[in-house]
Amino acid sequence: MRRLELQMMQTMDMYHAACKEALTAKQKVRELELVKMEDERRLEEAERAKKNALRIAGEEKDKCNVALKLAKAAYRKAERETQKRLNAETKAFKEVDEDRKTMLEYSLGHSNIEGGAEPTDLLRSDSGLAEKASRERRREEAARGDGGEGGSDEETTVAWRRRRRREEELTVLHSV
């Protein structure tokens, strides 16, 4: 009997040891399952974050493309407006030039403009071209000695006065 009791005790000890091992193994399995679930959750979060980041990057790229197109359109519009303004200014300058030419022709007449200079050439002479041409004409007349008109001294004086009046009118037109 004693032997049976001893065997039974050994069997019971073995049984308790096996139960403890089984409990330990179950706990390990639960821990591993928790770790696995945590890893899966992290993986899903990372995938969601990646998709979200890609979506946001795509939206930002689209916004950038739209902004770039708008900037190019604004640049083209500014270029067109600048060209329109330049064309309008050019047209206005030509009209003013034509108006001045007409005024000069009206006030002086075609026959009064000497030296082959066009009225517009005289009007454009911001650098003093009209005055320079006038000085050269006077020098030539002085070198010839006849005042450039021929005839009597009285005719020469009258022609000189006319020429001087035209030069003054041109100076007034330049200042306008």
PEPE-V342349 format. One record per residue. RES is the residue in one small letter. SS is DSSP state (A for helix, B for strand, O for the rest). Layout:
BEGIN
res & ss
RES & SS
RES & SS
END
This chain:
BEGIN
res & ss
m & O
r & A
r & A
l & A
e & A
l & A
q & A
m & A
m & A
q & A
t & A
m & A
d & A
m & A
y & A
h & A
a & A
a & A
c & A
k & A
e & A
a & A
l & A
t & A
a & A
k & A
q & A
k & A
v & A
r & A
e & A
l & A
e & A
l & A
v & A
k & A
m & A
e & A
d & A
e & A
r & A
r & A
l & A
e & A
e & A
a & A
e & A
r & A
a & A
k & A
k & A
n & A
a & A
l & A
r & A
i & A
a & A
g & A
e & A
e & A
k & A
d & A
k & A
c & A
n & A
v & A
a & A
l & A
k & A
l & A
a & A
k & A
a & A
a & A
y & A
r & A
k & A
a & A
e & A
r & A
e & A
t & A
q & A
k & A
r & A
l & A
n & A
a & A
e & A
t & A
k & A
a & A
f & A
k & A
e & A
v & A
d & A
e & A
d & A
r & A
k & A
t & A
m & A
l & A
e & A
y & A
s & A
l & A
g & O
h & A
s & A
n & A
i & O
e & O
g & O
g & O
a & O
e & O
p & A
t & A
d & A
l & A
l & A
r & O
s & O
d & O
s & O
g & O
l & A
a & A
e & A
k & A
a & A
s & A
r & A
e & A
r & A
r & A
r & A
e & A
e & A
a & A
a & A
r & A
g & O
d & O
g & O
g & O
e & O
g & O
g & O
s & O
d & A
e & A
e & A
t & A
t & A
v & A
a & A
w & A
r & A
r & A
r & A
r & A
r & A
r & A
e & A
e & A
e & A
l & A
t & A
v & A
l & A
h & A
s & A
v & O
END
